[in-house]
Amino acid sequence: MKTYEIAEPKGIDSLKLVERATPKPRPSEVLMRVRATSLNYRDLVTVKGGAVTRGIRLPLVPLSDGAGEVVEAGTDVTRFGPGDRVVASFFQNWLAGSPHSSFFRSALGGAIDGMLTEYIALSEDGLVRIPDYMSFEEAATLPCAAVTSWNALVSMGRVTAGETVMVLGTGGVSIFALQFARMHGARIIATSSSDAKLARLRELGATGVINYKTTPDWDVQVLEMTGGEGVDHVIEVGGAGTLAKSIRAVKLGGRISLIGLLAGGGQIDPMPMLLKSVTLQGIFVGSRAMFEEMNRAMEINGVHPAIDRVFPFAQARDAYRYLESGAHFGKVCIAV
């Protein structure tokens, strides 16, 4: 089979297409024919190296997100059979409940080989059935960004109708958060540096939009848009570089879900969080149970993931470069 691997993470060009033997499933595993994958910011960090790749076994097959079909089932498998359409869970061992350190050793495309390959053998417990109405490409966008957003807003955040949710930017996590917030009857304020993207955010249901390039003090505008109260939830993908403004934009007793680090570093004064009684929660994806709950909700509501572009398998490096450019709206996929 053909597969991509990172032998030495020094940038996108270190992603190499190689041939490996097609794996044989163990008794509790299935052999999955991968049909589509999707990229996350984590994948850019992984291929470039640095602290995030320390301790990772190399060469590594990248990408956490992938969907396909079962072509062979191990002798002990009961959950799936040949022909079933499945998508892999980000943490293969996190089935339900609270996170545990042992789960992180089962992260696809990091701790273990990931999905940028033609075939992969995975435990039946680490797979989720694809909703009938979704394509392989749509299902491939779900394991990381969608489950992360669901965990932040629903599993942990308990978003309710009438609340206000703020999302930063137009990457996968933010777009899914917008869709889930709307599904639950919440108002959405969204930011982008592109007026064209802001128009698309309105089409998806954002009730208020802010261009953070022309309005750098967007936290002030958020307060104006909420009558001085602030928002109930912030989906914080910028990290330290935007967290201070998110703290000013959130309401008294509000919640900030810290997910990404796109905006770089910065100094944070914890006093405003204390004075506003803000809950700051770190979110690192979620469990299979969350994934399955999310899929049921998406199916009932007919929610389709926002896919920007689908690249062919042979152009995987181009897909990485496109994600790196920041031009995307929603998810970038690779068809296998």
Beta strands, then each sheet from edge to edge (+ up, - down):
strand 1: 2-6
strand 2: 15-19
strand 3: 29-38
strand 4: 65-73
strand 5: 85-88
strand 6: 119-123
strand 7: 127-129
strand 8: 164-168
strand 9: 187-192
strand 10: 208-211
strand 11: 231-236
strand 12: 250-258
strand 13: 279-282
strand 14: 307-312
strand 15: 331-335
sheet 1: 1+ 2-
sheet 2: 6+ 3- 4+ 5- 7+
sheet 3: 6+ 3- 15+ 14+
sheet 4: 10+ 9+ 8+ 11+ 12+ 13+
end
